[in-house]
């Protein structure tokens, strides 16, 4: 989106030009690179300015502190993520499986990047929570839409109550993306999300286990509706 002469940036003194916009974007991109490489808490505003070859005065003209840089970065990446998810969802050449697979791959990749910002949990707990709340909300909303489409298209089994399937999946995802839970797991958020998807769609039974389970189900006495077996 182009920036006109009379456009404003929150906290920015006066009008902003196209050159100002370009400098601001470079600051955010360089900061992200350094945050990912060294960790947010170990990067200073002075180091960001030095790596960009600009003075601290110029840097502070655009951002009052490092937290403002991070918030701007988060806003840009959230918009980028939502745009990509919507692009996948609106793709006409992908069916349910293709859309779901593409979304899982993309969210897993983005979650792995977010995991590298884990030092935010101590240094910027408010922004850390905002980041995880966004990720959780995005996953839950898109997963619900995706499952609904799967049931409507007949890809998902209709002999299982739809609300139970959706609720089981959403509760699993909501639990896993919780920072406290992730801290106890030997994997990243992206890997955990991938595992949940694999369990939901492929199950946890081996082929032998599946045969035994189906055999048990076939031999199990059927209820007559009053909680009593017909056997």
N, C-alpha and C positions, 0 to 999 in steps of 0.2 A: 504494500500500500504506500503510495507516494505521500510525502510530507509537504504540506504547503507552508508558505512563509508565516502564516498566522497560527499554525498548529502549536500545541503546547505539550510538554512532557511534565508530568507531575513533579514538582520540586525543582524544575529547571527554570532558571531566571530568564525571562523574556521569550522572544520568538525562537523557533528552531528552524534551521535550514536543512537542505539535503545533505550538506557536508557534516552538520552536527549529527544528523541521524546515522550517517555512515560511521562516524567516530564512535557513537554510542553502541552500535552493533558490534564493532570490533572489540570494544571493551568487554561486552558480555561474552563474546566468543572466546576471547583470550582467558577471561576469568573461568569459564567452564572448563577449558583445557587444563588450567592450572589446578582447579579444585579437584578434578578427576585424577590428576597425576600425583598431587601432594596431599590432598585432603583439605577441606574448607578451612579448618581451624589453623592450618599451618601457612596459609597464604595471606599476605598483607596487601593493603592498598598500594603501598610503595612498590612492592614487587610486581604487581599488575601493571603499574605505570611504567616501571623500568623495562618490563618485557615487551611493552608496546612502543617503547621509545618516545614516550611523552612525559611531560612534567606532571608532578602530583597536582599542581594547580589546575591543569587541564582536566585531569581525571575527576577531581572534586567538583568541577564545574557541572559534570553530568550526574555524579552519584555522591551523596553526602557521606556514605560509609559502605563497608563491605556487605552489610545486610541488604542495602538497597540494590546492590549489584545482583545478589542472590535472588531477591524477590523478582527482579526483572527477568532474570534467567528462567526462573520457575514459570512465570507467566507465559513467556515465549514458548517454552517446551510443552506446556500444557495445551496451548493452542495448536501446536504442531502435532501432538499426539491425537487430539480429538479430530483434527482434519484428516489424518491418515486413517484412523479407525472408520470414520464416515466414508472415506474413499473406498475402503475395503468392503464395507457393508453395502454400498450402492453399486458395486461392481456387478454388471449383468452376466459376465462370463464365469462367475463363480457360484456354485450351488452351496448348500448348507455346509457340507464338509469342507469345501475349499475356503469359504469365508471364515469358518471357525478356525481352521488350521492357520490361515494367514493372520488372524487376530492373535492366536496363541503365540505364534512365532514372534510377532511384533511386540506384544506386551512383555513377553519373556526377555526380549532383547533390551527393551527400555527399562525393565525392572532390574536387570543386571547393572545398568548404568546408575540407576538410583541407589543401588546397594553400595556403590562407591562413595556415596555422600553420607555414610552412616555416622560419621563423627558429628553430623548436625544434631543428632539426638541429644548430645550434651551441650554443644555450643549454641545452637539455635532451636531449642525444643518446640517453639511455636511454629516455625517454618517447617520443621521436620514433620510435625503432626499434619500441617496443611498438605504437605506433599503426599503423605500416606492416605489422608482422607480423600484426596483427589483420585489417587490410583484405585483405592477401594471402590469409590463411587463409580468411576468409569468402568471398571471390570464388572461390577454387579449389574449396572444398567445395560451394558452391551451383551453380557451373558444371558440376561433375561430375554432380550430381544432375539438373540440367536437361538435359544432353546425353543421359544415360541414358534419361530420359523421352521425349526426342525420337526416339531410335532405336526404343524400344519402341512408340511410337505410329505409326511409319511416316513421320513428318514429315521425318526425316533419311534420306539415302540409305543403303541397306543394302549397296550394291555397294562401299562404301569401309570398310576395317577400322575398327571403332568405336574401338579403343584408340589408333590412330594419330591419328584426328580429335581425340579428347579430349586426348591428350598434346600435340598441336600447339597447341591452344587454351590449355591450362593453362600450357605453357612460355612462350607469347607474353605472357600476362597476368602471369605471375610475373616476367618480365624487365622489363615496362613499369612495374610498381608498385615496382620497386627505386628508391630515392631517387637513387642515382648516375646511373641511366639517365634518370630524369625530368629531372634537372638539365641534360641534354644536348638535350632535346627542346623545340621551340618551342610547347609546349602544356601544358595541365594534365593531371593524372592522369585526370580524368573524360573529357577529350577524347581522350586516348590509348586509354582503355578502349573508348570509342565507336568509334574507328577500327578497333580489333582486331575488334570484333563485326561491323562492316560488311564487313571483308575476309573473315572466316570465312564469313559467310552470303551475301554478294553476289559475292565474288571481286574480283580486280583487273583482269580483262579487260573491255574495252569489248565492245559487241555484235559489232563487226567482228572483234575479237580472239577472241571466243568461237567465232565461225563458223570462223575459220581454225584454231583449236586443235582443234575437233571434226573438221574435215576432215583434219587431220594425223593424229589418233588413228585415224580410219577407214582411212587409207591405210598406217598403220604396220604392218610385218610382225609377225605374232603369234609369240610364243615357244612352242616345243613342250614347255616344262617343263624342258629341259636347258640352257637359256641360248642355244639356237640358234633362229634364225628358221625359219619354215616356207616362206619365200619363196625 
